[in-house]
Amino acid sequence: MKKILLSVAGLFLIGLCANAQPWGFGPKVGASFSTVNGVEGAKMRAGVVAGVFADRMINDWLSVEADLLYAMNGFRVHGDNGVKSKINLDYIYMPVVAKFYLTDGLNFQLGARFGYLVTSKEDVDGGDKYTIRDAINRYDVDLLAGLAYDFDFGMIIEGRYNIGATKMLRVASANPMTNGALEFSVGWRF
């Protein structure tokens, strides 16, 4: 199996090097405002999103981008008994996006992001902290849409909305909970 995977990876790299289309890559950092869909009264959690990206122009109006990002997701909720909780769900995400250029730098983005849960904790109002990893699905798939501007000198400003396509809880629930996040980031393309 390892030989097959290495062979496929080698052929893929050879194909990438043989094509003369320009590649771009660089860092990206920003803010994430996340919540959960399916929980009444859930409030937003602000966090950080940071990582790297690589993109490639297909033609004059289309490019493809893949990112590797750390994102702080989660939400806050007030229980029926008056207790406040903050759910911290931090993920490593790999978004894959098609960028459709409307003008020189302005582009509309559509794609999906695939995530793996890194941290899952509940902070209760009284100071108690609990690990809730066994209750949360370790994998997350989101659909995304965004708008960005790529400047000629390398800077990129973008905003994306991510809506969950997979259930957040591992156990059956009356109302399926999914992630949702609005992200704003700034990047630099080399």
Contacts in CASP RR format, 6 or more apart in sequence:
PFRMAT RR
TARGET T0000
AUTHOR 0000-0000-0000
METHOD contacts of the structure
MODEL  1
MKKILLSVAGLFLIGLCANAQPWGFGPKVGASFSTVNGVEGAKMRAGVVA
GVFADRMINDWLSVEADLLYAMNGFRVHGDNGVKSKINLDYIYMPVVAKF
YLTDGLNFQLGARFGYLVTSKEDVDGGDKYTIRDAINRYDVDLLAGLAYD
FDFGMIIEGRYNIGATKMLRVASANPMTNGALEFSVGWRF
16 23 0 8 1.000
21 56 0 8 1.000
21 57 0 8 1.000
21 58 0 8 1.000
22 56 0 8 1.000
22 57 0 8 1.000
23 54 0 8 1.000
23 55 0 8 1.000
23 56 0 8 1.000
24 54 0 8 1.000
24 55 0 8 1.000
24 56 0 8 1.000
24 189 0 8 1.000
24 190 0 8 1.000
25 52 0 8 1.000
25 53 0 8 1.000
25 54 0 8 1.000
25 55 0 8 1.000
25 189 0 8 1.000
25 190 0 8 1.000
26 52 0 8 1.000
26 53 0 8 1.000
26 54 0 8 1.000
26 187 0 8 1.000
26 188 0 8 1.000
26 189 0 8 1.000
26 190 0 8 1.000
27 50 0 8 1.000
27 51 0 8 1.000
27 52 0 8 1.000
27 53 0 8 1.000
27 187 0 8 1.000
27 188 0 8 1.000
28 49 0 8 1.000
28 50 0 8 1.000
28 51 0 8 1.000
28 52 0 8 1.000
28 53 0 8 1.000
28 67 0 8 1.000
28 69 0 8 1.000
28 156 0 8 1.000
28 185 0 8 1.000
28 186 0 8 1.000
28 187 0 8 1.000
29 48 0 8 1.000
29 49 0 8 1.000
29 50 0 8 1.000
29 51 0 8 1.000
29 185 0 8 1.000
29 186 0 8 1.000
29 187 0 8 1.000
30 48 0 8 1.000
30 49 0 8 1.000
30 50 0 8 1.000
30 183 0 8 1.000
30 184 0 8 1.000
30 185 0 8 1.000
30 186 0 8 1.000
31 46 0 8 1.000
31 47 0 8 1.000
31 48 0 8 1.000
31 49 0 8 1.000
31 183 0 8 1.000
31 184 0 8 1.000
31 185 0 8 1.000
32 46 0 8 1.000
32 47 0 8 1.000
32 48 0 8 1.000
32 49 0 8 1.000
32 71 0 8 1.000
32 72 0 8 1.000
32 73 0 8 1.000
32 181 0 8 1.000
32 182 0 8 1.000
32 183 0 8 1.000
33 44 0 8 1.000
33 45 0 8 1.000
33 46 0 8 1.000
33 47 0 8 1.000
33 181 0 8 1.000
33 182 0 8 1.000
33 183 0 8 1.000
34 44 0 8 1.000
34 45 0 8 1.000
34 47 0 8 1.000
34 71 0 8 1.000
34 72 0 8 1.000
34 73 0 8 1.000
34 74 0 8 1.000
34 75 0 8 1.000
34 89 0 8 1.000
34 179 0 8 1.000
34 180 0 8 1.000
34 181 0 8 1.000
34 182 0 8 1.000
35 42 0 8 1.000
35 43 0 8 1.000
35 44 0 8 1.000
35 45 0 8 1.000
35 74 0 8 1.000
35 75 0 8 1.000
35 180 0 8 1.000
35 181 0 8 1.000
36 42 0 8 1.000
36 74 0 8 1.000
36 75 0 8 1.000
36 87 0 8 1.000
36 168 0 8 1.000
36 177 0 8 1.000
36 178 0 8 1.000
36 179 0 8 1.000
36 180 0 8 1.000
37 163 0 8 1.000
37 164 0 8 1.000
37 177 0 8 1.000
37 178 0 8 1.000
37 179 0 8 1.000
37 180 0 8 1.000
38 175 0 8 1.000
38 176 0 8 1.000
38 177 0 8 1.000
38 178 0 8 1.000
39 75 0 8 1.000
39 77 0 8 1.000
39 175 0 8 1.000
39 177 0 8 1.000
41 77 0 8 1.000
41 78 0 8 1.000
42 75 0 8 1.000
42 76 0 8 1.000
42 77 0 8 1.000
43 75 0 8 1.000
43 76 0 8 1.000
43 77 0 8 1.000
43 78 0 8 1.000
44 75 0 8 1.000
44 76 0 8 1.000
45 72 0 8 1.000
45 73 0 8 1.000
45 74 0 8 1.000
45 75 0 8 1.000
45 76 0 8 1.000
45 86 0 8 1.000
45 87 0 8 1.000
45 88 0 8 1.000
47 71 0 8 1.000
47 72 0 8 1.000
47 73 0 8 1.000
48 70 0 8 1.000
48 71 0 8 1.000
48 72 0 8 1.000
49 69 0 8 1.000
49 70 0 8 1.000
49 71 0 8 1.000
49 72 0 8 1.000
49 183 0 8 1.000
49 185 0 8 1.000
50 69 0 8 1.000
50 70 0 8 1.000
51 67 0 8 1.000
51 68 0 8 1.000
51 69 0 8 1.000
51 70 0 8 1.000
52 67 0 8 1.000
52 68 0 8 1.000
53 65 0 8 1.000
53 66 0 8 1.000
53 67 0 8 1.000
53 68 0 8 1.000
53 187 0 8 1.000
54 65 0 8 1.000
54 66 0 8 1.000
54 67 0 8 1.000
55 63 0 8 1.000
55 64 0 8 1.000
55 65 0 8 1.000
55 66 0 8 1.000
55 99 0 8 1.000
55 189 0 8 1.000
56 63 0 8 1.000
56 64 0 8 1.000
56 65 0 8 1.000
57 63 0 8 1.000
58 64 0 8 1.000
60 101 0 8 1.000
61 100 0 8 1.000
61 101 0 8 1.000
62 98 0 8 1.000
62 99 0 8 1.000
62 100 0 8 1.000
62 101 0 8 1.000
63 98 0 8 1.000
63 99 0 8 1.000
63 101 0 8 1.000
63 107 0 8 1.000
64 96 0 8 1.000
64 97 0 8 1.000
64 98 0 8 1.000
64 99 0 8 1.000
65 95 0 8 1.000
65 96 0 8 1.000
65 97 0 8 1.000
65 99 0 8 1.000
65 109 0 8 1.000
66 94 0 8 1.000
66 95 0 8 1.000
66 96 0 8 1.000
66 97 0 8 1.000
67 93 0 8 1.000
67 94 0 8 1.000
67 95 0 8 1.000
67 97 0 8 1.000
67 113 0 8 1.000
68 92 0 8 1.000
68 93 0 8 1.000
68 94 0 8 1.000
69 92 0 8 1.000
69 93 0 8 1.000
69 94 0 8 1.000
69 95 0 8 1.000
69 113 0 8 1.000
70 90 0 8 1.000
70 91 0 8 1.000
70 92 0 8 1.000
70 93 0 8 1.000
70 118 0 8 1.000
71 90 0 8 1.000
71 91 0 8 1.000
71 92 0 8 1.000
71 93 0 8 1.000
71 181 0 8 1.000
71 183 0 8 1.000
72 88 0 8 1.000
72 90 0 8 1.000
73 89 0 8 1.000
73 90 0 8 1.000
73 91 0 8 1.000
73 179 0 8 1.000
73 180 0 8 1.000
73 181 0 8 1.000
74 86 0 8 1.000
74 87 0 8 1.000
74 88 0 8 1.000
74 89 0 8 1.000
74 179 0 8 1.000
75 86 0 8 1.000
75 87 0 8 1.000
76 84 0 8 1.000
76 85 0 8 1.000
76 86 0 8 1.000
76 87 0 8 1.000
77 84 0 8 1.000
77 85 0 8 1.000
77 87 0 8 1.000
78 84 0 8 1.000
78 85 0 8 1.000
79 85 0 8 1.000
83 124 0 8 1.000
83 125 0 8 1.000
83 126 0 8 1.000
84 124 0 8 1.000
84 125 0 8 1.000
85 122 0 8 1.000
85 123 0 8 1.000
85 124 0 8 1.000
85 125 0 8 1.000
86 122 0 8 1.000
86 123 0 8 1.000
87 120 0 8 1.000
87 121 0 8 1.000
87 122 0 8 1.000
87 132 0 8 1.000
88 119 0 8 1.000
88 120 0 8 1.000
88 121 0 8 1.000
88 122 0 8 1.000
88 123 0 8 1.000
89 117 0 8 1.000
89 119 0 8 1.000
89 120 0 8 1.000
89 136 0 8 1.000
89 168 0 8 1.000
89 179 0 8 1.000
90 117 0 8 1.000
90 118 0 8 1.000
90 119 0 8 1.000
90 120 0 8 1.000
91 115 0 8 1.000
91 116 0 8 1.000
91 117 0 8 1.000
91 118 0 8 1.000
91 140 0 8 1.000
92 115 0 8 1.000
92 116 0 8 1.000
92 118 0 8 1.000
93 113 0 8 1.000
93 114 0 8 1.000
93 115 0 8 1.000
93 140 0 8 1.000
93 142 0 8 1.000
94 113 0 8 1.000
94 114 0 8 1.000
94 115 0 8 1.000
95 111 0 8 1.000
95 112 0 8 1.000
95 113 0 8 1.000
95 114 0 8 1.000
95 144 0 8 1.000
95 160 0 8 1.000
96 111 0 8 1.000
96 112 0 8 1.000
96 113 0 8 1.000
96 114 0 8 1.000
97 109 0 8 1.000
97 110 0 8 1.000
97 111 0 8 1.000
97 144 0 8 1.000
98 109 0 8 1.000
98 110 0 8 1.000
98 111 0 8 1.000
99 107 0 8 1.000
99 108 0 8 1.000
99 109 0 8 1.000
99 148 0 8 1.000
100 107 0 8 1.000
100 108 0 8 1.000
100 109 0 8 1.000
100 110 0 8 1.000
101 107 0 8 1.000
102 108 0 8 1.000
104 152 0 8 1.000
105 149 0 8 1.000
105 150 0 8 1.000
105 151 0 8 1.000
106 147 0 8 1.000
106 148 0 8 1.000
106 149 0 8 1.000
107 147 0 8 1.000
107 148 0 8 1.000
107 149 0 8 1.000
107 150 0 8 1.000
108 145 0 8 1.000
108 146 0 8 1.000
108 147 0 8 1.000
109 144 0 8 1.000
109 145 0 8 1.000
109 146 0 8 1.000
109 147 0 8 1.000
109 148 0 8 1.000
109 158 0 8 1.000
109 160 0 8 1.000
110 144 0 8 1.000
110 145 0 8 1.000
110 146 0 8 1.000
111 143 0 8 1.000
111 144 0 8 1.000
111 145 0 8 1.000
112 141 0 8 1.000
112 142 0 8 1.000
112 143 0 8 1.000
112 144 0 8 1.000
112 165 0 8 1.000
113 141 0 8 1.000
113 142 0 8 1.000
113 144 0 8 1.000
113 162 0 8 1.000
114 139 0 8 1.000
114 140 0 8 1.000
114 141 0 8 1.000
115 139 0 8 1.000
115 140 0 8 1.000
115 141 0 8 1.000
115 142 0 8 1.000
116 138 0 8 1.000
116 139 0 8 1.000
116 140 0 8 1.000
117 133 0 8 1.000
117 136 0 8 1.000
117 137 0 8 1.000
117 138 0 8 1.000
117 139 0 8 1.000
117 140 0 8 1.000
120 131 0 8 1.000
120 132 0 8 1.000
120 133 0 8 1.000
120 135 0 8 1.000
120 136 0 8 1.000
121 129 0 8 1.000
121 130 0 8 1.000
121 131 0 8 1.000
121 132 0 8 1.000
122 129 0 8 1.000
122 130 0 8 1.000
122 132 0 8 1.000
123 129 0 8 1.000
124 130 0 8 1.000
134 170 0 8 1.000
135 169 0 8 1.000
135 170 0 8 1.000
135 171 0 8 1.000
136 168 0 8 1.000
136 169 0 8 1.000
136 170 0 8 1.000
137 166 0 8 1.000
137 167 0 8 1.000
137 168 0 8 1.000
137 169 0 8 1.000
137 170 0 8 1.000
139 166 0 8 1.000
140 164 0 8 1.000
140 166 0 8 1.000
140 168 0 8 1.000
140 179 0 8 1.000
141 164 0 8 1.000
141 165 0 8 1.000
141 166 0 8 1.000
142 162 0 8 1.000
142 163 0 8 1.000
142 164 0 8 1.000
142 165 0 8 1.000
142 179 0 8 1.000
142 180 0 8 1.000
142 181 0 8 1.000
143 162 0 8 1.000
143 163 0 8 1.000
143 164 0 8 1.000
143 165 0 8 1.000
144 160 0 8 1.000
144 161 0 8 1.000
144 162 0 8 1.000
144 163 0 8 1.000
145 160 0 8 1.000
145 161 0 8 1.000
146 158 0 8 1.000
146 159 0 8 1.000
146 160 0 8 1.000
146 161 0 8 1.000
147 158 0 8 1.000
147 159 0 8 1.000
148 156 0 8 1.000
148 157 0 8 1.000
148 158 0 8 1.000
148 159 0 8 1.000
149 156 0 8 1.000
149 157 0 8 1.000
149 158 0 8 1.000
150 156 0 8 1.000
150 189 0 8 1.000
151 157 0 8 1.000
154 188 0 8 1.000
154 189 0 8 1.000
154 190 0 8 1.000
155 186 0 8 1.000
155 187 0 8 1.000
155 188 0 8 1.000
155 189 0 8 1.000
156 186 0 8 1.000
156 187 0 8 1.000
156 188 0 8 1.000
156 189 0 8 1.000
157 185 0 8 1.000
157 186 0 8 1.000
157 187 0 8 1.000
158 184 0 8 1.000
158 185 0 8 1.000
158 187 0 8 1.000
159 182 0 8 1.000
159 183 0 8 1.000
159 184 0 8 1.000
159 185 0 8 1.000
160 182 0 8 1.000
160 183 0 8 1.000
160 185 0 8 1.000
161 180 0 8 1.000
161 181 0 8 1.000
161 182 0 8 1.000
161 183 0 8 1.000
162 179 0 8 1.000
162 180 0 8 1.000
162 181 0 8 1.000
162 182 0 8 1.000
162 183 0 8 1.000
163 178 0 8 1.000
163 179 0 8 1.000
163 180 0 8 1.000
164 178 0 8 1.000
164 179 0 8 1.000
164 180 0 8 1.000
165 178 0 8 1.000
166 178 0 8 1.000
167 173 0 8 1.000
167 176 0 8 1.000
167 177 0 8 1.000
167 178 0 8 1.000
168 176 0 8 1.000
168 177 0 8 1.000
168 178 0 8 1.000
168 179 0 8 1.000
169 176 0 8 1.000
169 177 0 8 1.000
END
